[in-house]
C-alpha cells in the first residue's frame, strides 16, 4: 500500500471542501451572468414578430416590399467593405441589422404571412431572414479575421503615399 499524499492533510479537509464550494458557486454565478447578458443582447437585436395588421397588404405589395428589403440588405452588405476602421464592421452591421429587422417585422405583419394562400410569401420572407443571418456571420468574421489586415494595409498605403518619394514627379 502506498503512503498517503502529504498534500491532502486530513486536518484541512473542511477547508478544501469550502474552497471547492466557493469555486463552484462563483463559477456558476459567472456563467449565469454571462448567459443572462448574452440573452438580453440577442433579444435587443432581434425584434419580436408582430401580430397581423388589421388591413393586410396585397400580395403584389408584399412581394414588392420583400424586393425593397432585399435591395436594402444588399446595399448594407456592400457597405461592409467600406467601413473604416474595418474592425468596426460588426458593430456597424449590428446597428443596420436591428433597424432592418424592425422594418422586416412591420412588413411581415402587414402581409399576414400566416394565411395559407400566402405560403410562397412566407417562404420569401423566411429566406430573407436566413440571408440576414448569414450576412451577420460574414460581418463578424470580416471584422475579426480580415479587418485587422485591411486596417494595416490602409495604414501602410497612407504611410507610403505620404512619403516624399510619392510626391516627386
C-alpha positions in Angstrom: 0.0 0.0 0.0 1.4 3.4 -0.9 1.8 6.2 1.5 -1.0 8.9 1.7 -0.5 12.0 -0.3 1.1 14.6 2.1 -0.7 17.4 0.2 -4.1 16.1 1.4 -3.6 16.5 5.1 -6.9 15.3 6.8 -6.8 18.4 9.1 -7.5 20.7 6.1 -10.3 18.6 4.6 -13.1 21.0 5.5 -11.1 24.0 4.1 -10.7 22.1 0.8 -14.4 21.4 0.8 -15.1 25.1 1.4 -12.7 26.2 -1.3 -14.3 23.8 -3.8 -17.8 25.1 -2.8 -16.8 28.7 -3.2 -15.1 27.9 -6.6 -18.2 26.1 -7.9 -20.6 28.8 -6.6 -18.5 31.6 -8.2 -18.2 29.7 -11.5 -21.9 29.0 -11.6 -22.8 32.7 -10.8 -20.4 33.9 -13.5 -21.8 31.5 -16.1 -25.4 32.6 -15.3 -24.3 36.2 -15.5 -22.8 35.6 -19.0 -25.8 33.7 -20.2 -28.2 36.4 -18.9 -26.3 39.2 -20.7 -26.0 37.3 -24.0 -29.7 36.5 -23.9 -30.6 40.2 -23.3 -28.2 41.3 -26.1 -29.7 38.9 -28.6 -33.3 39.8 -27.6 -32.4 43.5 -28.0 -31.0 42.9 -31.5 -33.9 40.7 -32.7 -37.4 42.3 -32.6 -40.3 40.0 -31.9 -42.8 39.1 -34.6 -45.8 41.5 -34.6 -49.4 40.3 -34.8 -51.1 40.6 -38.2 -52.1 44.1 -39.1 -55.8 45.0 -39.2 -55.6 45.6 -43.0 -53.3 43.2 -45.0 -51.4 44.5 -48.0 -52.0 42.9 -51.4 -49.8 40.0 -52.5 -48.1 42.2 -55.1 -47.3 44.9 -52.4 -45.9 42.3 -50.1 -43.7 40.9 -52.9 -42.5 44.5 -53.7 -41.8 45.0 -50.0 -39.7 41.9 -49.9 -37.8 43.1 -53.0 -37.2 46.5 -51.3 -36.0 44.8 -48.2 -33.7 42.6 -50.3 -32.3 45.6 -52.1 -31.7 47.4 -48.8 -30.0 44.3 -47.3 -27.7 44.0 -50.3 -26.8 47.7 -50.1 -26.0 47.3 -46.4 -23.8 44.3 -47.2 -21.9 46.2 -49.9 -21.1 48.9 -47.4 -19.4 46.4 -45.1 -16.1 46.6 -47.0 -16.1 50.4 -46.9 -16.4 50.7 -43.1 -13.3 52.3 -41.6 -11.7 51.0 -39.5 -12.6 47.6 -40.7 -12.6 46.2 -37.2 -15.8 48.2 -36.6 -17.6 46.3 -39.3 -19.5 44.1 -36.9 -20.8 47.0 -34.8 -22.0 48.9 -37.9 -23.7 45.8 -39.2 -25.4 45.1 -35.9 -26.9 48.7 -36.0 -28.0 48.2 -39.5 -29.3 44.7 -38.8 -31.5 45.8 -35.9 -33.1 48.7 -37.9 -33.6 46.4 -40.9 -35.2 43.6 -38.7 -37.7 46.1 -37.4 -38.7 47.0 -40.9 -38.9 43.3 -41.8 -41.2 42.6 -38.8 -43.5 45.5 -39.7 -43.7 44.3 -43.3 -44.4 40.7 -42.2 -47.2 42.0 -40.0 -48.7 44.0 -42.9 -48.6 41.0 -45.2 -50.4 38.5 -42.9 -47.9 35.7 -43.8 -49.8 33.1 -41.7 -52.6 32.9 -44.3 -52.5 29.6 -46.2 -52.6 31.3 -49.6 -49.6 33.4 -48.7 -47.2 30.4 -48.2 -44.9 31.4 -51.0 -44.6 34.9 -49.5 -43.9 33.3 -46.1 -41.0 31.3 -47.8 -39.6 34.5 -49.3 -39.6 36.4 -46.0 -38.1 33.4 -44.3 -35.3 33.2 -46.8 -34.7 36.9 -46.3 -34.1 36.2 -42.6 -31.7 33.3 -43.4 -29.7 35.5 -45.7 -29.6 38.2 -43.0 -28.2 35.6 -40.5 -25.5 34.6 -43.0 -24.5 38.2 -43.7 -24.3 38.8 -39.9 -21.9 35.8 -39.6 -19.9 37.3 -42.6 -19.7 40.7 -40.9 -18.4 39.3 -37.7 -15.8 37.1 -39.5 -14.7 40.1 -41.6 -14.3 42.3 -38.6 -12.4 39.7 -36.6 -10.4 37.8 -39.2 -9.9 40.2 -42.1 -10.4 43.6 -40.5 -7.0 43.9 -38.8 -5.2 43.1 -42.1 -7.3 45.6 -44.1 -6.7 48.3 -41.5 -2.9 47.5 -41.6 -3.0 47.7 -45.4 -4.7 51.1 -45.3 -2.2 52.4 -42.7 0.8 51.1 -44.9 -0.7 52.7 -48.0 -1.3 56.0 -46.3 2.3 56.0 -45.0 3.6 55.2 -48.5 1.5 57.9 -50.0 2.9 60.4 -47.5 6.5 59.5 -48.4 8.3 62.4 -50.2 9.2 60.0 -53.0 5.5 59.6 -53.8 5.2 63.4 -54.2 8.0 63.6 -56.8 7.0 63.8 -60.5 
